[in-house]
Amino acid sequence: MSQANQKKQIGELAMTAQEPSSAPGAPGVAWIAGVSASAGLGAALARRFAKEGLLVAMTGRNADQVRTVAQEIAAAGGQAHAVPGDISSPEEINRLALDVKALGPLRAAVFNVGNAVRGGLLELTPEQFEATWRGSTYAGFLFSRAALPQLLAGGGGSLLFTGATAFFRVGQGLRSLAQSLAREFGPRLVHVAHVVIDGGTDGERLNSAAREFVAHAGADGLLNPDSIAECYWQLHQQHRSAWTHELDLRPFKEAF
């Protein structure tokens, strides 16, 4: 091979290595499920993806909160659309998917929904176990079924899940779901990743419900929502030759 052809090939490989896992073309839509208060992780994720030019479709049960975050993003120069609803409802998920589809090609789908409860096997009631399963694994299944056809139609993209270790092993169902989806849809250019949030998040919910815990955590003892969101964006940008499947995030002082 001539030196000129070698340089040309190296240049092409370098350009390919810079391509994100999402399909080429227009920035498209990022669907963020699990958006509530402006100080929460869902809102931080929406702001981060909107910053890069994607139109963010935001879903959450509290319509007023979702619309407020959408207005804040628009005021900052981003594109945002409120799509309020219940991701864990088979009836609502179809409507939500149609609303998102009407906004443009889906490039990223983020499942940030959960209702974790603390406790061991002998402490949890059957009702608590089922409610937690429905709010995590089952809702994640419904969200995946709604998002994947749109991602595949656009040539690929990212499907990212928020998980946690701070509750009984119901959450392992969501982790197993993510692993199964990665095996099935990774070869079809959908980057499936599971992000473990191992520690308290410095958001509105924790600051309002556990002030003593927040104070005891000290400086940088809680996960910053914007810092978490940055990790999700980097996952979305990863080249397909080196995809991360599971990412464990914790503050520097959090015990393993």
Buried (B, 14 or more C-beta within 10 A) or exposed (E): EEEEEEEEEEEEEEEEEEEBBBBEEEBBBBBBBBBBBBBBBBBBBBBBBBBBEBBBBBBBBEEEBBBBBBEBBEEEEBBBBBBBBBBBBEEBBEEBBEBBBEBBBBBBBBBBBBBBBEEEEEEBEEEBBEBBBBBBBBBBBBBBEBBBEBBBEBBBBBBBBBBBBEBBEBBEBBBEBBBEBBEEBBEEBBBBBBBBBBBBBBBBBBBEEEEEEBEEBEEEBBBBBBEBBBBBBEBBBBEBEEBEBBBEBBBEEBEE
